[in-house]
């Protein structure tokens, strides 16, 4: 296990994290006293639904009761030859939002 003081960790963070990616653990010291440990993250074998269910069980998230509505307004009737401004003004005059 590697050790580093706070100032060493700040100055060599990229190097220390590269070691963590390779599986090493880094112990951070403050005045020779351990205060933190940087360890590699274990890969999760759970799928997204399992992770969401776990977060919901723990009260961290609350899933929607129904999926969000994703309806788009109908396209603007834009006859050939009209300018975009004319089509937008006509659309506004027809009280279409």
N, C-alpha and C positions, 0 to 999 in steps of 0.2 A: 504494500500500500504506500502510495506517495503521500508526502505531507507538504504543505505550503502555508506560509503565513498569509494574512489578508493582502498585504502589499505585493507579495510574490504572486498570489492568485490574480490580482488585478493586472499585473504586468505580463503574466504568462497564461492568461485565461485560455486562449486558443490552443496553446500547446497542452495544457492540462485536459481540456475537453477532448482533444484528439486521443489522448491516452484513455479517457473514459469510454470513447467510442470503441477502443480496442478491448474493453473489458476491465480496465484498471479502476481502482477506487482511489479517490483523493480525499485526504483528511485536511481540513482547513483549521489552522491554529491562530489563536489570538493570545499573544504573550505566553507561548508554549502550552496553552490550554486548548484542547479540541472544542470547537464550537459548531462545526458543520462537516458533513460528509457528502461528497458528490459520487454517486454510484450510477452505473449504466441502467437505463430503463429496460425492464424486461419486455420482450415483445408480447403483445396480446394476441391470444388465439380466438378471442370472442369477436363476433361480427357486430356490425353497427346496431342492430336491433337489441342484442344482448346488452351492449354498453348503455344504450338509451334506457332499457328496462331497469338496469342497475341504478342509473342516475335518478330515475323516477322513483324507485323504491326508497332511495336515500333522501328523497325530498329536495334534490338539487334542481330538478327540472319538472315541469308539468307539460305533458304533451297536449296538443289541441284535441278537442273532442271530434272535430271534423277537419278535413283538409281545407286549406284556404281556397277561396274562389279566385279563379284566374281567368276571368272573362275579359275579352277585348271588345272595345266598341266596334261596330261595323265599319268597314273602310269608307273613306270619303269618296263620294261620287265625283270623279274628276274627269269630265269629258275631254277628249283630245282637242287641243287647240286652246283650252283655258289656261290661264296662268295659275300658279299655286295660290296667289293672293285672292284671285277671283273665287277659286274653289273654297278656300277657307272662309271668306266673307259670306258666301252663299250658305255654307254649312252653319255658320253662326246665326245667320238670319232665320234658318229653319229651326233654331233653338235646340240644336243637337250639341251635347256636351261631350 
